Amino acid sequence: MDSVTLAVFVFVYTGMIFGGFRGLALDRTGIVLLGAIAILATERLTPTAAWAAVDFPTIGLLFGLMVISAQFRLGGFYTAVARRLTAGASSPGVFLAQLLAISAVLSALLANDIICLALAPVVIEIAAARRLNPMPFLIGLACSSNIGSAATLIGNPQNMLIGQLLKLPFLPYLLAATVPVAIGLVACWAIIWLLYRQRWDGSLEIPPVERQPFDAWQTTKGALVLAALVVFFLWPAVPREVAALGAAGLLLLSRRMASPRFLSLIDWNLLVLFIGLFIVNHALAESGMLGHAVEWLRANNVDPNHGGVLFWSSAVLSNLVSNVPAVMLLLPSTSHPQAGLILALASTFAGNFILVGSIANIIVAEQAARLGVRFSAREHACAGIPITLATLAIAALWLFVA
């Protein structure tokens, strides 16, 4: 047994569970990066092997979609969304339904973390303007973005990873995932409505929210590039990551939008997190310990390839270490024919269970705190736990019964 690799692995995943270590100013990305450095420093992997361990098609796909999302932010697209929602004098329940639908669709196309980053301040501003309690809408944004992102292979980082490593076709996955996602969104709306039906009203004073002026041409350009990219995904002529990077390159070729503005909106922390996890997990696999763990499970009548075991393992592990690391751990040891769909739905839906279950939840909480809104883990759990249990039940019925 390679005790050094095991110690690094335990250090990294313990840090992922608790979000850091007392006395160290390290977040999850810093912990993973430190683990990758330790793997290289102790020569568990050579620099060449570590470089080869990183799945650059996944990194390229994620980066390309981040640039497209940056185009929408710089073009003021989210400002237009805010105005449209604010202009509608609908009831809180209808407003919640509109928000869930918009965030789910955008998350399926542009990745949920980015949508939460862009829409959370907008939601708070609308709540303040309409004298509404912001919490049901912030919870709705976080949960619906997670649920909606499960609909496609580009909706969130773990789905990108699953699609790339398992080489899943885009359209068959979309058709298989749409039904549980749609039903899950209805369940999400119903649970939030039941919990807050007597608590819609609120009084909220917030500092001015910086808005990007709406630019019809820049928004249209981003929409055209995204539409073309989706066509490439549906009828693949080139690899997905090449198409996404090509789309990013087209947007960077701008006379008005300086490239530093695009690059400042890229989530570099998430990219570094991915790279570090690829290295740490590859070192564990190379040590042989992962294979021994799988054999031990099988010897104790626990088959990692069984659909139900894979589903619930993914759901539980996603809440311990977050869904991206959970998927990275489980992917190498499974050969179930529906592994991609099972892992994608279970890990994504499970992210709503607790506040730290997904990065999207954390982003909403952080954006709320910046505007003076307390997004507590307890209040999130009151809605997130029943939403997660309901959506996981829907997914399990769809996968194993329907």
C-alpha angles and dihedrals in degrees: 000000000000101000094185094055090045091050091051091047092050091047092051097045094042087054090049090053096049098031093237144344128274111257095021123094092217126129123198093278092050091050093051091046090050089050092052090049090051090052090054095040092053090046094239085137129019117234088252092052092046091051090049090049092064112091098222095183087065092046091048093049092049093047093048092052090048090057091050090050090049088055090057092048093048090046091056094242092145090051088058090049090052093051092049093051093044093049092057109087092205127148118268091255092054091044089052091051091050091049093049092050094048096046092046094051094044091047091052089056105031106027123268099248092059093046092052091049091053101038103040095078089044092053092050091049091051092048091051092048093049094040093241132148102259096207101081089049095046091048089046091051093051096044097042092047089054093046095044093047090063090067095079141031090244098047097096139002096261092051090050089052093047093048094048099045096041092038092228119183113245102226100046090050091049092052092048095047101041097079099053090041093052093047090044091055091053090050090048092053093046094050094048091045091051093048096047104028090113095037107057097116123085144149116230132175114194134174116255112288115228109237127195108228112248114256112190094197096049091046092047091049091053091047093050092049091047092049091050090049093052089051089054089050092050094046103025114208093158132020114284095244091052091050091048093048090047090053090049090050092053091053093047088057092083133137093205108031109069114218093236088063090055094044092049088063095052114108096233091170090063092049091050090047090055094047093049093048092050089056097044094046092046090053090053091049092048091052090061094233094113091055091049090051091053091049091049090053092050091048087056092051095258109127112197088201094060108109096228093047091049092047098051094036088056092047094049096041091049089062093047101049103006125263101277095056090041092056091045089055097046101040099073094053100050133081099168110144090233095040094121096053093041094050094042096051097038098045094043098045090045090058090079094061098090134004095258092045092098138017089235090063092049092049091054091049092049093048090049091051090053088060095044098260116133109223100187125199089229095055091045091051092052088065101022097058097054091040091052094047091048095048093044089051090050091049093047092051090048094048102040108021111027 
